[in-house]
Amino acid sequence: MRYTALCAGKRDLAGSTMFLLEETEKRGLRPLSSNLHYKGKAAFEPYGIFDVNATKVGVLAVTSPELDQRIKADNVDVLDPSDRLKLLVPELKNRVDVIILLSNLSEIQDIKLPSVVDGIDIIIESGPGKQRHQPLKVGNTYLLRGDIKGRSIGKCVVKLNSQNGIQGLNNELHKLKASLPVDEAAIDKIRDLKQKYAGTEVITTRPAPAKNPFLEAIERAKRNKMKGDGTKSRDESNPLLEAIEKAKKNRVEGGPSRSDNSTDNPF
């Protein structure tokens, strides 16, 4: 499958922004982000313009600002998505017939966008939220969402009117199943990786559990109770219980009295 454009999402930055830049360029991918900055400059193109059946389609993308501190520490800044779209959508509207936004924001944020930014025709969501089999229309904007982790492929058929505005939209989600044809290229890649790391053995060790005298004493008591043996072995003595028993015995036998400021009272 070939990708015309993709949205640089927050999880794509987990391996560092420089790694993402290098890998996408190596594979001929075209990532977009209108609000992601790296080392003070825009990391990717803010949008792309594509000719689809004689229709000019503008594709924008926004990256979620909710990055962890480790990514932010790597000279990464994410500008406010709404502020950036308010600037870019009017600029793009004069050049294209249809505007599509690839959004890495949450579902709640996506639903609010049409009331804040006018002119977006379709929002394809990839941030947190449930899959949506049917498009959700908010104002004049259609919101589409697929399943997580690439479990489905979305097919959207858009019908335009004479002014190239959206007259109707039909969206389908096709689940990826085991009955689909095998990707031989992927199989070859997996085989190469297995051969490359065939001699590498990963050994996982677990530390031995530390002994717990209290739990061991409980287990011994349970075993003695099951045996019906009320006697105590030498290694089962408990200094605290012995001290209590000794104190009780002294009180019963009228043992030596203790003053209030005695320092040899074990309690």
CORVENCOR-V675652 format. One record per backbone hydrogen bond with DSSP energy under -1.0 kcal/mol. NH is the residue of the N-H (numbers start at 1). CO is the residue of the C=O. Records with the same first field share a line. If there is no record, write none. Layout:
NH->CO, CO
This chain:
6->30
8->32
14->11
16->13
20->16
21->17
22->18
23->19
24->20
25->21
26->22
27->23
29->24
32->6
33->45
34->61
37->77
38->41
39->75
41->38
43->36
48->59
50->57
52->55
55->52
57->50
58->98
59->48
60->100
61->46
62->102
67->65
72->68
73->69
74->71
77->37
79->35
84->80
85->81
86->82
88->84
89->85
92->88
93->89
95->92
96->92
97->56
98->56
100->58
101->122
102->60
103->124
104->62
107->128
110->106
111->107
112->108
113->109
115->112
116->113
117->113
121->99
122->99
123->142
124->101
125->144
126->103
132->145
136->143
138->141
141->138
142->121
143->136
144->123
151->148
153->174
155->172
157->170
159->168
161->165
164->161
167->159
168->159
170->157
172->155
174->153
176->151
180->177
187->183
188->184
189->185
190->186
191->187
192->188
193->189
194->190
195->191
196->192
197->193
200->197
216->212
217->213
218->214
219->215
220->216
221->217
222->218
223->219
224->220
225->221
226->222
227->223
229->224
236->233
237->234
242->238
243->239
244->240
245->241
246->242
247->243
248->244
249->245
250->246
251->247
252->248
253->249
255->250
262->259
